[in-house]
């Protein structure tokens, strides 16, 4: 086997320095603590969530009387008419979801041409479904295990999860803690966070205290037959063992 001999004098000093720096960077990445890398991703996502929250706050407070163009990296999502609580959507988007580049601006005439103004949606319903369909964002918009109450039931387009959405609505219309509702409904806590996060995007929520009234599951009442069976069972045991 022929060995290629590299003479370092053939390399300019700046190229050799650049090569050494790249090698050190690669070695650092390989030996990095996985937890450190994970925390870096969390911080990056947290900044994106803060940006989404700021955009939504501006949408409802700063631009309330304006027609707004909402968009992301894939282009126009819809035009919002906040004063009349209506939305015109971009029908060319097959899936009604978004990403971390979600943003808004005052609608221009050009933006108005990108939506179907013959089809009108209720603004709150449209936004709720948009973020329900974007769980990566929705589940991070609320506290990890906060206490929340919603004012009204959302109207989901998601037929697959319609039942669980209605169950969550029935719980949180009374107020509840995220982890408690997840346990009682036997569903992932991320699903509950996703639901509350979507409600937050349309201001359909309020934070409540731990001592405020909360949802509580119905207590099963024993029937007369069940009570009679139990009494008879223990009576037979006492007779059998002369108790």
Backbone bond lengths (Angstrom), bond angles and torsions (degrees), N, CA, C in turn:
res aa  C-N    CA-C-N  psi(-1)  N-CA   C-N-CA  omega(-1)  CA-C   N-CA-C  phi
1 X - - - 1.463 - - 1.528 108.12 -
2 X 1.341 115.30 132.57 1.450 120.46 178.47 1.525 109.39 -84.80
3 X 1.293 117.05 133.72 1.457 121.58 178.10 1.526 108.13 -102.49
4 X 1.328 113.38 135.77 1.467 118.97 178.39 1.516 108.13 -90.73
5 X 1.285 116.10 121.89 1.450 120.87 -179.69 1.520 109.46 -94.76
6 X 1.357 113.35 125.02 1.465 119.12 -179.27 1.516 108.92 -102.60
7 X 1.269 115.29 123.81 1.459 121.35 177.48 1.531 108.23 -98.09
8 X 1.353 116.47 113.07 1.458 120.11 -176.30 1.522 112.19 -62.66
9 X 1.302 117.09 -19.14 1.466 118.90 179.85 1.521 111.08 -71.96
10 X 1.371 115.74 -14.36 1.462 118.77 178.42 1.535 111.46 -76.92
11 X 1.344 118.22 -14.22 1.463 121.75 -177.29 1.521 110.01 -98.46
12 X 1.311 117.51 135.29 1.474 119.53 172.36 1.521 109.72 -61.08
13 X 1.293 118.62 154.23 1.465 122.78 -175.95 1.524 111.82 -60.45
14 X 1.363 118.15 -41.88 1.466 120.31 -176.37 1.525 110.65 -67.43
15 X 1.374 117.48 -33.40 1.460 120.59 179.69 1.524 110.21 -69.55
16 X 1.323 116.11 -40.63 1.455 120.10 178.69 1.531 110.42 -64.02
17 X 1.311 117.19 -40.62 1.458 121.26 179.25 1.523 110.75 -64.28
18 X 1.344 116.22 -41.54 1.463 121.41 179.94 1.526 110.53 -63.74
19 X 1.338 115.68 -42.62 1.466 120.99 179.58 1.534 110.29 -62.09
20 X 1.338 116.98 -44.06 1.458 121.56 -179.38 1.521 111.24 -64.76
21 X 1.332 116.27 -38.89 1.463 119.96 179.79 1.518 111.00 -64.95
22 X 1.345 116.96 -42.38 1.469 120.97 178.19 1.521 111.07 -62.07
23 X 1.345 116.37 -40.62 1.457 120.61 179.34 1.524 110.71 -62.72
24 X 1.315 117.05 -43.01 1.468 121.02 179.07 1.517 111.50 -64.65
25 X 1.334 116.60 -39.92 1.465 120.40 178.66 1.521 111.33 -62.92
26 X 1.342 116.71 -42.11 1.458 120.81 179.56 1.524 110.50 -64.77
27 X 1.337 116.76 -41.67 1.461 120.06 178.99 1.519 110.97 -64.03
28 X 1.320 117.27 -37.36 1.466 120.77 179.31 1.522 110.37 -66.37
29 X 1.334 117.59 -40.04 1.462 121.43 179.81 1.515 110.93 -64.58
30 X 1.328 116.90 -42.77 1.459 121.15 -178.95 1.517 111.17 -63.30
31 X 1.351 116.02 -39.37 1.454 120.28 -175.54 1.521 113.46 -91.88
32 X 1.347 116.61 2.88 1.466 119.47 -176.55 1.509 111.26 -65.99
33 X 1.318 115.27 147.19 1.462 121.61 175.70 1.519 108.29 -68.58
34 X 1.359 118.98 126.16 1.463 120.80 179.70 1.517 112.65 -56.61
35 X 1.345 117.07 -33.76 1.460 120.03 -179.44 1.522 110.83 -65.75
36 X 1.345 116.06 -35.66 1.458 120.10 178.16 1.518 110.34 -64.29
37 X 1.338 116.16 -42.59 1.459 120.01 178.71 1.515 110.47 -63.66
38 X 1.333 116.96 -39.20 1.447 121.12 179.79 1.518 111.04 -63.91
39 X 1.338 116.13 -43.07 1.455 119.68 179.88 1.518 111.53 -64.22
40 X 1.329 117.11 -33.47 1.457 120.25 177.68 1.522 110.23 -62.88
41 X 1.336 115.96 -42.22 1.461 120.03 178.41 1.521 111.32 -64.78
42 X 1.350 116.74 -38.96 1.453 120.54 179.91 1.528 110.24 -62.84
43 X 1.345 116.15 -44.37 1.460 119.49 179.55 1.518 111.18 -62.62
44 X 1.321 116.29 -39.14 1.463 120.81 179.77 1.523 109.91 -63.70
45 X 1.342 117.21 -45.17 1.456 121.08 179.43 1.522 111.82 -66.51
46 X 1.324 116.98 -35.84 1.460 120.94 179.47 1.526 110.47 -62.06
47 X 1.327 116.63 -39.40 1.467 119.65 177.53 1.521 110.42 -64.09
48 X 1.335 116.39 -39.36 1.464 119.74 178.80 1.522 111.02 -65.74
49 X 1.336 116.27 -40.02 1.458 120.35 178.96 1.527 110.38 -64.15
50 X 1.325 116.99 -40.98 1.466 120.53 177.01 1.516 110.75 -59.56
51 X 1.312 116.55 -38.98 1.464 120.53 179.87 1.532 110.62 -66.78
52 X 1.334 117.25 -42.77 1.460 121.16 177.98 1.528 109.97 -61.17
53 X 1.329 116.31 -44.75 1.466 120.91 179.91 1.521 110.87 -60.11
54 X 1.335 116.67 -43.52 1.464 120.83 178.92 1.523 110.77 -63.50
55 X 1.334 116.70 -41.27 1.467 120.87 179.15 1.523 110.88 -61.88
56 X 1.336 116.80 -43.98 1.460 120.63 179.89 1.521 111.50 -65.95
57 X 1.330 117.19 -38.17 1.468 120.35 177.35 1.523 110.84 -63.38
58 X 1.329 116.57 -43.04 1.456 120.39 177.74 1.520 111.31 -64.08
59 X 1.329 114.58 -37.27 1.457 120.55 -177.82 1.524 110.86 -58.63
60 X 1.322 117.38 -44.66 1.460 120.83 -174.59 1.528 113.85 -90.78
61 X 1.328 117.48 -29.22 1.457 119.79 -174.42 1.524 113.17 -100.97
62 X 1.306 115.56 -50.22 1.465 120.18 -173.79 1.526 112.04 -78.03
63 X 1.342 117.35 -35.60 1.464 120.67 -172.95 1.534 112.74 -113.31
64 X 1.328 117.34 28.97 1.465 120.17 -169.92 1.529 113.38 -58.00
65 X 1.305 117.47 -35.57 1.471 120.37 -175.34 1.524 113.30 -96.10
66 X 1.323 117.61 12.23 1.466 120.90 -176.47 1.518 111.57 -112.03
67 X 1.328 115.44 158.43 1.464 120.24 168.33 1.532 106.68 -85.63
68 X 1.313 115.89 127.84 1.453 120.40 -174.42 1.518 112.04 -114.05
69 X 1.310 114.65 143.86 1.464 122.96 174.93 1.519 107.02 -100.82
70 X 1.339 117.97 114.41 1.461 119.96 174.43 1.524 108.39 -101.04
71 X 1.330 115.68 140.81 1.463 120.83 -172.45 1.523 109.21 -155.55
72 X 1.323 115.70 170.91 1.461 121.79 174.62 1.516 108.04 -151.12
73 X 1.337 117.12 -162.00 1.460 121.28 -176.77 1.526 112.81 -63.76
74 X 1.330 117.38 -18.86 1.465 120.97 179.63 1.526 112.39 -93.07
75 X 1.328 117.28 -1.12 1.460 120.56 178.13 1.520 112.65 110.78
76 X 1.327 115.75 -157.21 1.465 122.24 -176.54 1.521 111.85 -65.40
77 X 1.331 115.55 134.00 1.468 121.30 173.63 1.523 109.04 -98.16
78 X 1.339 115.66 -52.96 1.462 119.43 -176.82 1.524 110.05 -168.93
79 X 1.330 115.06 170.10 1.457 122.73 169.35 1.524 106.68 -110.79
80 X 1.330 116.46 130.59 1.458 121.71 -179.40 1.521 110.30 -107.13
81 X 1.309 115.78 132.48 1.460 122.28 172.35 1.524 106.14 -110.69
82 X 1.333 116.51 89.92 1.458 120.75 -172.40 1.521 112.52 -65.85
83 X 1.322 117.93 -36.30 1.458 120.52 -177.55 1.524 111.55 -62.19
84 X 1.346 116.90 -32.12 1.464 121.03 -178.75 1.528 112.66 -108.24
85 X 1.345 116.44 6.83 1.468 122.33 177.33 1.530 112.25 52.98
86 X 1.341 115.75 47.09 1.463 119.43 179.98 1.524 110.35 -133.90
87 X 1.317 114.50 160.24 1.464 121.61 -176.27 1.514 110.02 -137.50
88 X 1.337 115.94 141.83 1.463 122.21 169.87 1.529 106.83 -115.98
89 X 1.303 116.62 125.21 1.465 120.61 -172.25 1.519 112.46 -99.75
90 X 1.332 114.37 158.42 1.459 122.07 172.64 1.529 107.03 -84.95
91 X 1.312 116.99 104.33 1.467 121.41 -174.89 1.517 113.63 -69.42
92 X 1.323 117.56 -13.07 1.465 119.50 -178.88 1.525 112.02 -77.18
93 X 1.328 116.68 -11.86 1.468 120.39 176.66 1.521 108.49 -86.33
94 X 1.308 115.27 114.66 1.469 120.34 -175.59 1.510 111.30 -67.77
95 X 1.335 117.18 -42.79 1.465 120.84 -177.66 1.520 109.86 -108.77
96 X 1.322 115.98 129.68 1.454 121.66 -179.89 1.525 110.11 -86.42
97 X 1.302 115.41 79.05 1.456 121.91 175.99 1.522 107.51 -145.93
98 X 1.338 116.59 176.23 1.457 119.51 -179.52 1.529 109.20 -142.33
99 X 1.328 117.01 -163.37 1.460 120.85 -179.79 1.521 109.01 -148.57
100 X 1.343 116.39 -169.83 1.454 120.30 -174.72 1.533 113.54 -71.60
101 X 1.326 117.47 -3.37 1.466 119.57 176.60 1.529 111.21 -93.63
102 X 1.317 117.32 7.96 1.470 121.52 179.31 1.520 110.49 -52.12
103 X 1.341 115.72 133.41 1.463 120.40 -178.73 1.522 109.27 -156.82
104 X 1.331 116.03 172.55 1.465 120.04 178.87 1.517 110.08 -142.49
105 X 1.320 114.27 159.60 1.460 121.71 178.09 1.524 107.65 -156.21
106 X 1.316 115.77 164.04 1.467 119.29 174.73 1.527 108.18 -62.26
107 X 1.319 116.58 131.64 1.471 120.94 -174.95 1.528 111.18 -69.01
108 X 1.320 114.89 130.32 1.460 121.16 175.56 1.533 109.15 -93.61
109 X 1.310 116.87 169.50 1.464 120.55 177.11 1.521 110.17 -62.11
110 X 1.336 116.11 -37.75 1.466 120.38 178.56 1.526 110.97 -62.57
111 X 1.346 116.76 -41.95 1.466 120.12 179.43 1.517 111.27 -64.38
112 X 1.313 116.77 -36.16 1.466 120.68 -179.96 1.521 111.90 -64.04
113 X 1.327 117.18 -25.47 1.467 120.20 -179.81 1.526 112.23 -77.92
114 X 1.336 117.66 -10.65 1.461 120.62 -176.42 1.527 113.28 -92.77
115 X 1.322 117.13 0.36 1.465 119.91 -178.69 1.529 110.16 -120.28
116 X 1.314 114.68 161.52 1.461 121.94 178.88 1.529 108.91 -93.47
117 X 1.335 116.57 103.51 1.460 119.56 -176.77 1.532 112.58 -86.49
118 X 1.327 116.40 4.18 1.463 119.71 173.63 1.530 111.14 -84.77
119 X 1.334 116.05 -20.27 1.457 121.77 -179.58 1.521 108.96 -112.80
120 X 1.331 116.72 118.10 1.457 121.65 -177.05 1.528 110.55 -111.52
121 X 1.331 115.71 138.48 1.463 121.95 176.51 1.525 108.93 -117.95
122 X 1.318 115.38 152.42 1.470 119.98 171.84 1.529 107.51 -69.04
123 X 1.326 115.91 125.47 1.464 120.49 -172.66 1.523 112.54 -56.43
124 X 1.327 117.61 -49.05 1.471 120.09 -177.82 1.523 111.86 -61.22
125 X 1.326 116.99 -40.13 1.468 120.35 179.22 1.523 110.45 -65.62
126 X 1.322 116.02 -41.12 1.470 120.97 -178.55 1.521 110.80 -63.35
127 X 1.338 116.78 -48.51 1.465 120.37 -178.16 1.523 110.76 -65.99
128 X 1.334 117.73 -41.60 1.463 119.86 179.64 1.526 110.37 -58.95
129 X 1.318 117.54 -47.63 1.459 121.09 -179.68 1.522 112.31 -67.06
130 X 1.340 116.87 -34.56 1.465 120.66 177.95 1.523 110.62 -58.42
131 X 1.330 116.76 -44.60 1.468 119.36 -177.17 1.524 112.47 -86.30
132 X 1.314 118.62 -26.33 1.469 119.25 171.23 1.530 109.18 -61.29
133 X 1.325 116.55 -36.58 1.462 121.61 178.18 1.526 112.63 -78.47
134 X 1.333 116.87 0.84 1.462 122.13 177.82 1.521 108.47 -124.67
135 X 1.330 117.87 69.24 1.473 120.52 -173.20 1.516 114.53 -61.80
136 X 1.345 118.68 -28.72 1.467 120.68 179.53 1.524 111.37 -58.36
137 X 1.326 116.40 -31.84 1.463 120.62 178.23 1.524 110.14 -90.00
138 X 1.331 116.51 -51.24 1.471 121.15 -171.55 1.520 112.88 -55.25
139 X 1.331 117.39 -44.61 1.461 119.03 -173.74 1.525 113.39 -71.14
140 X 1.344 117.16 -10.64 1.464 120.44 179.08 1.533 112.55 -103.72
141 X 1.327 117.60 1.83 1.459 120.44 -178.81 1.521 112.55 -84.10
142 X 1.328 117.24 -12.28 1.466 120.34 -179.60 1.527 109.73 -114.71
143 X 1.332 114.82 166.55 1.467 119.68 175.39 1.526 108.97 -62.29
144 X 1.335 118.48 146.47 1.470 121.06 -175.34 1.521 113.91 -54.95
145 X 1.336 117.20 -35.82 1.465 119.39 -179.99 1.524 109.67 -148.33
146 X 1.330 115.65 55.35 1.454 120.53 -176.61 1.520 113.32 -86.19
147 X 1.331 114.69 174.04 1.465 122.81 175.64 1.527 107.50 -104.68
148 X 1.329 116.96 124.89 1.450 121.06 -174.92 1.529 111.67 -135.72
149 X 1.315 114.29 156.99 1.464 122.07 172.81 1.525 107.29 -136.86
150 X 1.337 118.58 138.31 1.461 121.32 176.92 1.530 108.83 -105.65
151 X 1.333 116.02 156.97 1.465 121.60 -176.78 1.534 112.50 -89.54
152 X 1.333 116.51 -31.92 1.465 119.92 -178.51 1.517 109.79 -152.00
153 X 1.322 116.26 161.91 1.462 121.69 -178.13 1.527 109.81 -77.70
154 X 1.328 118.23 129.46 1.473 119.72 173.16 1.524 111.16 -69.39
155 X 1.323 115.62 163.14 1.465 120.85 179.74 1.530 108.93 -113.20
156 X 1.322 117.75 95.04 1.470 120.92 -174.96 1.521 113.52 -77.37
157 X 1.320 115.33 144.81 1.469 121.45 170.26 1.528 111.19 -93.86
158 X 1.320 116.32 -13.18 1.465 122.91 -177.24 1.529 109.53 -75.75
159 X 1.328 116.04 96.68 1.461 120.23 -177.49 1.524 111.95 -67.48
160 X 1.318 116.91 -32.14 1.460 121.04 -177.66 1.530 111.86 -63.72
161 X 1.325 116.77 -37.18 1.461 120.88 -176.06 1.532 112.02 -112.32
162 X 1.317 116.58 19.48 1.463 120.30 -175.26 1.528 111.57 -61.70
163 X 1.320 117.25 -40.86 1.466 120.85 -178.07 1.519 111.32 -62.43
164 X 1.327 116.65 -47.77 1.462 119.44 -177.38 1.525 110.62 -68.30
165 X 1.342 117.69 -32.58 1.466 120.62 176.96 1.528 110.14 -64.25
166 X 1.332 116.94 -41.68 1.460 120.45 177.88 1.526 111.54 -67.69
167 X 1.337 116.81 -36.09 1.466 119.71 176.28 1.525 110.77 -64.37
168 X 1.331 116.04 -42.64 1.464 120.24 177.59 1.525 110.84 -64.23
169 X 1.320 116.17 -39.05 1.471 120.14 177.98 1.521 110.79 -62.15
170 X 1.340 116.34 -43.45 1.463 121.06 -179.49 1.528 111.16 -63.18
171 X 1.322 117.26 -34.00 1.469 121.40 178.77 1.519 111.29 -73.97
172 X 1.322 116.59 -50.69 1.463 119.96 -171.55 1.522 112.99 -80.34
173 X 1.326 118.59 -12.50 1.463 119.56 173.22 1.530 108.82 -67.76
174 X 1.358 115.60 -21.53 1.464 121.61 176.32 1.527 111.94 -94.71
175 X 1.328 116.23 -14.16 1.458 121.66 -175.04 1.515 110.12 95.50
176 X 1.326 117.14 142.05 1.453 119.42 -178.76 1.514 112.53 -171.94
177 X 1.318 114.63 166.51 1.460 122.00 176.35 1.519 108.43 -98.08
178 X 1.319 117.43 138.46 1.461 122.22 -173.00 1.523 111.80 -55.91
179 X 1.337 117.98 -51.47 1.462 119.91 -175.96 1.529 111.61 -67.49
180 X 1.322 117.33 -33.94 1.463 120.97 179.84 1.525 110.66 -66.10
181 X 1.333 116.37 -44.87 1.476 120.42 179.55 1.523 109.82 -65.22
182 X 1.335 117.12 -40.22 1.468 120.39 178.98 1.525 110.57 -60.12
183 X 1.325 116.07 -42.66 1.465 120.57 -179.19 1.523 111.16 -68.29
184 X 1.330 117.08 -42.36 1.454 120.54 -176.99 1.532 112.29 -69.25
185 X 1.333 116.66 -33.87 1.460 120.09 178.48 1.525 112.69 -91.02
186 X 1.349 115.61 -5.85 1.461 121.64 179.13 1.532 111.42 58.11
187 X 1.328 115.35 50.96 1.460 121.61 178.68 1.530 108.31 -130.74
188 X 1.349 117.86 159.99 1.472 119.79 179.06 1.525 111.09 -61.05
189 X 1.324 116.43 143.33 1.459 120.47 179.96 1.532 110.91 -62.52
190 X 1.353 116.31 -28.47 1.472 119.99 178.39 1.535 111.64 -62.78
191 X 1.328 117.06 -31.82 1.472 120.68 178.46 1.526 110.27 -67.23
192 X 1.333 116.52 -39.83 1.466 120.58 178.71 1.531 109.63 -67.87
193 X 1.327 117.16 -42.06 1.461 120.90 177.57 1.523 110.57 -62.51
194 X 1.303 115.96 -39.38 1.468 121.49 178.40 1.526 110.54 -61.27
195 X 1.328 116.55 -42.04 1.462 121.61 179.69 1.529 110.67 -64.34
196 X 1.341 116.15 -49.73 1.465 119.52 -179.15 1.524 110.61 -65.02
197 X 1.331 117.12 -40.29 1.463 120.35 178.51 1.516 112.10 -59.39
198 X 1.335 116.96 -42.11 1.466 120.54 177.95 1.523 110.41 -64.29
199 X 1.336 117.20 -36.84 1.471 120.76 177.55 1.528 110.91 -67.09
200 X 1.332 116.41 -35.66 1.461 120.74 179.07 1.530 110.91 -62.08
201 X 1.326 117.50 -34.63 1.475 120.56 -177.27 1.523 112.32 -65.27
202 X 1.332 117.96 -18.22 1.471 120.51 178.77 1.536 110.96 -117.01
203 X 1.326 116.30 18.06 1.466 122.08 179.28 1.522 112.82 58.92
204 X 1.314 116.68 26.94 1.464 121.23 178.13 1.531 108.67 -95.74
205 X 1.315 116.63 63.98 1.467 120.22 -178.10 1.517 109.65 -168.81
206 X 1.312 114.53 159.72 1.458 120.93 164.17 1.521 107.44 -149.16
207 X 1.315 116.09 146.11 1.450 120.89 175.77 1.517 108.34 -79.50
208 X 1.325 116.22 137.39 1.452 120.89 179.36 1.529 109.38 -121.66
209 X 1.303 115.77 164.32 1.457 121.20 179.27 1.521 110.52 -85.18
210 X 1.314 114.95 159.67 1.468 120.41 -178.48 1.518 111.32 -62.46
211 X 1.337 118.45 -27.09 1.467 121.36 -177.11 1.535 112.66 -93.11
212 X 1.334 117.55 -1.66 1.461 120.38 175.64 1.525 110.73 -71.16
213 X 1.350 118.31 160.18 1.475 120.27 177.04 1.519 111.36 -55.24
214 X 1.329 116.37 135.81 1.461 123.08 -177.51 1.521 110.07 -129.07
215 X 1.314 114.25 161.23 1.461 119.90 171.82 1.524 109.65 -62.56
216 X 1.313 115.52 138.40 1.461 120.20 174.30 1.522 108.23 -136.12
217 X 1.328 117.68 134.77 1.467 120.55 -177.01 1.520 111.18 -65.75
218 X 1.324 115.64 149.42 1.460 120.47 179.01 1.516 109.56 -64.70
219 X 1.326 115.76 136.76 1.458 120.96 178.14 1.522 108.71 -86.32
220 X 1.311 116.22 128.14 1.452 120.87 -179.11 1.520 109.93 -69.01
221 X 1.335 116.00 127.16 1.447 121.09 178.58 1.517 109.77 -95.96
222 X 1.314 115.18 131.60 1.454 119.39 -178.97 1.528 110.22 -73.71
223 X 1.302 116.47 136.57 1.460 121.43 177.85 1.525 109.61 -78.19
224 X 1.327 115.89 164.52 1.464 120.44 178.13 1.521 110.56 -60.50
225 X 1.344 116.74 -37.57 1.459 120.85 179.92 1.525 110.64 -62.70
226 X 1.379 115.73 -42.13 1.456 119.18 -179.61 1.517 110.99 -66.09
227 X 1.347 116.86 -41.27 1.457 120.63 179.73 1.525 109.74 -64.65
228 X 1.361 116.62 -43.07 1.457 120.83 179.46 1.516 112.16 -62.35
229 X 1.348 116.79 -39.90 1.456 121.39 179.64 1.522 111.09 -64.05
230 X 1.344 115.59 -43.09 1.466 120.01 -179.07 1.519 110.70 -64.86
231 X 1.360 117.69 -42.95 1.465 120.96 179.06 1.526 110.78 -62.64
232 X 1.337 115.93 -42.84 1.458 120.84 -179.44 1.523 111.20 -64.80
233 X 1.364 115.68 -39.42 1.464 120.95 -179.22 1.528 110.73 -61.53
234 X 1.349 116.28 -48.39 1.461 119.45 -178.65 1.523 111.87 -71.64
235 X 1.326 117.28 -29.45 1.456 120.59 176.35 1.524 110.65 -64.96
236 X 1.334 116.57 -42.66 1.466 120.99 177.62 1.522 111.62 -64.00
237 X 1.352 116.03 -38.04 1.458 119.49 178.27 1.523 111.14 -63.43
238 X 1.346 116.45 -42.50 1.462 120.06 -179.08 1.530 111.38 -63.72
239 X 1.346 114.14 -40.06 1.477 117.95 179.37 1.522 111.82 -66.94
240 X 1.346 115.09 -40.71 1.462 120.45 -177.40 1.525 111.57 -64.10
241 X 1.314 115.07 -40.72 1.479 119.10 -175.46 1.516 112.36 -103.95
242 X 1.361 115.41 12.06 1.482 120.66 177.19 1.544 111.29 54.60
243 X 1.317 114.92 44.34 1.465 119.13 -179.38 1.525 110.17 -87.53
